[in-house]
């Protein structure tokens, strides 16, 4: 299956996830309510419930209530979006690991090249006989991009026909390539991360509610300064 076909299948899966849609709408709605209140200076005087009406006399209390509500909505949204986020990140990571600057392989000399080559070469050399005899098959690479740069991991897995099991090795990247090469790797990584926002519309679909929610929280923290800022812009 080509990358485009896998992207189309992923897009269809995303659109069919009704739970994700409902949680995304809830996060967006609550965030927009918070933004509307803090940017316009409006207050909600009455809120209809099933049995009675509530009048909010203290706007600060309403902001706290909405902030807590938004936090709960975000947690639920993250629960539903996590599997899609992981799957979507796999597309840019696959292209990232195929970049010759990151990792490539000379079949004539059986040597890897690129920033991550010491890690892949060690795995290849340790299992050279199995590779040559065809005992190893279905080998695949994985790049685990923790938000902490020093915790990033390179892993490689393969199926060993002799043992009838999947085997693999993982390496902490910083410890094996050093800080200078790690920063070079991060530069290339973030180029692919940023490109993913333009290459895959689904990235923005998943991140947009979190971006709007962040703006809502900023509006709460900066509420006292917003009127002066709006006046300055005017």
N, C-alpha and C positions, 0 to 999 in steps of 0.2 A: 504494500500500500504506500503510495507517494505521500509526501508531506501535505500537499494540497488536499488529498482525499482524507487524510487523518484530521486536518483542520476543519473540513466540512462536517465530518462525523462529530467532532468535538463541539462545533457550533450548534449542531442539531441537538446534541445532548444537553447543552447549556439552555437552549430555548425550551426544552421539554421538562426542565426541572422546575415544577410549580412551587415547591418549597423555597427554592432559592429566590424566585421571582417575588414571592410574597414578603420575604424578609428584606429583600433589597428595597421594595417599595416602602416598607415600614421605616427603615433607616432613613431613606430619602425624605419621607414625609415629615418625620419628627425633626430632622435637621433643618428643613425649610421653615418649619414653624418657629424654631429657635432663632434662625436668621431673621425672619420677618419681625419678630418681637424686638430683637436687639438692634437691628438696623433702622427700623422705623420708629422705635420708641413706643410701640403699641402695647397695650396690656389686655389680657383676657378678663373681662368682668364676670362672665358667667360661662359655665361649661355644663352642657346638658348630660345627664346620666339617665339611667333607666328609671330611677325613683325620685330624684331631686336635682336641684340646681346648686352649683357651687360658685360663689363669687370670690375671686382672688384679690384680696386687698393689698397684699405685699408682693410686688413683682419679683423680688429676690427669691422668695420661696417658690414661685412658679418656675423660675430658671433652674433652681436646684432639682425640682421635681422632673422637669423635662430632661435635664442632664443625666439624671439617674435612669430615666426611661430610655434615653438614647443609648446609654451604656449597655443596658440589657438587650436592646435591639441589635447592637453591634456584635455582642457575644453570640447571639443566635445566628446572625448573618455569617459570621466567621465559621461557625460550625457547619453551615450548609455550603459555603464557598470554598472551604479548605481543599477538598478533593479536586475541584475544578482548577484552583490556583496551582496546585502541584502538577496537574496534568498539562496545564498551559505553559508553565515554566519549562517543562520538558522539551518544548519545541525550540526555544532559544538556546537551551543548554546543549541540545543535540548539534545545532549549527555551530555553537561556541566551541565544542570539543572537536569539531571537524575543521576548524580554522588552523591552517598550517603553522601559524605563530604559536598556537596553543599545543597542538599535538598532531603529528603526522607520522607516516611509516614508509620507509624505503624497503620495498619487498626484495630488491636485489641483494641488499646487504643485511637484511633482517635487523635494521636499526630504526628506532624511533627518533624523532626530532621535534623541537618545540619546547616551550617552557615546562610542560608536564612530562617530557620524555624520560627523565630519570626514574619516575615512578612506574610508568608503563613498561620501560625497558627492564626494570628489575623483575616485574611479574613475568614478562616474556622469557627472560633468561632462566628464571627459576623453573619454568614449565616448558622449556624449549623442546625436549624430547616428545612430550605429549602433543605439542602443536604440530611437530613434524610428522608424527605417526597418525594424526587425525583423531587422537583420543579426546581432544578438547574440541567442543563445538558450541555454537550459539554464544560466543563471547560478546559482552556488551559493556560499555563504560558508563559511569555515573558521576556527575559533579554535584556535590551537595553544598549549596551556597548559603551557609548560616549567615545571619545578619551581623555576627561578629567576624571580621575578616580573618582573624587568626584561627578560627575554628572550621574553616572551609576544608572539605574532604574530597579526595579523589578515590573512587572505588572501581573495581573491575570484577565482573562475575563471568563464570563460564560453566558449561555442563560437561562433566567428566564421564565419558561413556564407560570407563573401566569401573568406576565406583557407582555409577548410576545416580549421581547426585550433583546438585549445583554447589560450586565452590566459589570462593572469591577472596579478595584482599582489599583493605582500605588503608589510606595514608592521610595523615594530617599534612596538608600542603605546605604550610609555613615551615614546619620542622624539617621537611625534606628538600625544599628548594631555596629557602632563605628569604629574607625580607625584600631585597631588591627585586628579585624575580616575582615575588608575590605582588608587589605594587604594579609591576608591568602586567601581570595577569589580571589584576583588578581593573586596570584601565581598559583592557580589551573586554572584560566581562561587562562593564557598565555601558560600553558602546552597544553591546547586544541587548542589554536590559532596556536602554532607551529606545533602540530600534524596535523592540517588541511592541511598544505602545503605538507605533505607526504601522507596523506590519500586521499585527493581530488586533483587530477592533475589540475582540473579546477581553483583552487586557484592560481596556478602559471601562468596559461593561462591569467587570468585577471590582475595579478600583474606585470607580466614580462615587458610589455610596460612602466609601471611607473618606474620600477627599472632601465631600460635602459635609460629612460628620465632623471632620477636623476643623473646617471653617466655622461650623456651629459652635464648637468648643472655644475656638479663638474669640468668637463674638461674645461669648459669656465672660471670658477672662478680660477682654478689652472693652467691656460695655461702657465704662465711664469715659473712655477716650474716643468712642465712635462718633458722637455728635460733633466734637471739635474737628475730627478728621474729615467728616462729611462737609462741614462748613469751610474747611481749608480747601477742599477740592472744588467747592462751589465758587 
